[in-house]
Amino acid sequence: MKNKIFPFLIIAAAVLVIPGWFTGCGDSSQKSKEARQINLEEIFRISGEDKAERYFLKNPMNIKIDKAGNIFLLDKDQILLFDSQGQFLKNLQKKGQGPGELLNISNYLLQDKSILVHDHSPNKILKIDTAGNLIEEFRVYENLWIDLFYVSKNKLYFLTNKVEDTKGKGKVIDIERQLLSFPKEKVSRTESAAEHIFSFPVKSFVYKTSTAFFTIRLNSLKSCQLKDSLFFISHAQEYEIKLIDIEKKKIVTTIKRPYKRVEVTKETEKFTPFGQFMYDGQMYRSPRLEYFNDIQSLHFYDEKLWVFTSTVHEKKGVRVDRFDEKGKYIDSIFVKFPNRDTHYRVEPLVTALAKGALYIIEKDKDDNRFIVKYRIVSH
């Protein structure tokens, strides 16, 4: 199951111009001549606007697929559930701040017969069934902006940010994405019970003082679950992946691979992360990247780790390196997406890979979003 982590912009008040987050372009490196091509065939699409007005798609994200093939996704004021054929079943969210209600969802985790949903406003967790019925609700008393990441038998794990004060200057720095654990029996107490487990530095353009905070992410923390408390993590701009065991609080292995970095060109710079904001009468702009981030996205599928790189072949598509669960390199393939721009924005557009299919967020000429399920076909 892929545990998607959101590439949020943490902003107080900003005007951003970000055409694309993750990208690449260039010739494939190692073993590119031997790499086979994977094509995609459309199975069905979920329209952005339901004729019966039961749901709408404005900014769909965080698609997850359960064992039965049912499709879950987040959108504005919605946790939408579709069956394996793309038929709408239910909006599981009840909007509000009262018992059983949600207002600002950070993330959700699929369990065997239930769903855990974390809300920021107020900071609480709801356990609901797949019909949306409330099973349990409890507050999380922690004076931090946190996002639910993982749940074990006895603990809850959240991600938060630690950001240095740039003293009124716009600077490129590392924001620490910190993984914290909370004992379940103490998470609802008013005193802090957080334990620091890991820190993952993520390159960002930051302006921070005691009274103002703006940030534009130049990279993001990417993750996918291997099994239980084992996760593959990528947070550097270079080619590096860590396999971590959250419960044992250790790095199991680190995957590094020789990789020819992809330079940004005038043609492809529109896909790079870029933003700007105005504060106290002054405009601040993030710098343009010289190279694309080596890794776009991670998925664990078919007993393999799929690493979507920034290398894009004009005819074959985006290069994907594949590793076994211990981090041993297996092979490289190319995935050809129907929409060319998807090759440069694998994350956040390609949000799920399950049961022989890819689930992709696409849009039409009028900027209306919809979801397409594609069958994976070898060339």
Buried (B, 14 or more C-beta within 10 A) or exposed (E): BBBBBBBEBBBEEBEBEBBBBBBBBBEBBBEBEEBEBBBBEEBBBBBBEEEEEEBBBEEBBBBBBBEEBBBBBBBEBBBBBBEBEBEBBBBBBBEEEEEEBBBEBBBBBBEEEBBBBBBBEEBBBBBBEBEBEEEEBEEBBBEBBBBBBBBEEEBBBBBBBEBEEBEBEBEEBBBBBBBBBBEBEBBBBEEEBBEEBBEBBBBBBBBBBEEEBBBBBBBBBBBBBBEEBBBBBBBBBEBBBBBBBBBEBEEBEEBEBEBBBBEBEEEBBEBBBBBBBEBEEEEBEBEEBEBBBBBBBBBBBEEBBBBBBBBBBEEBBBBBBBBEBEBEBEEBBBBBBEEEBBBBBBBBBBBBBBBEBBBBBBBEEEEBBBBBBBEBEEE
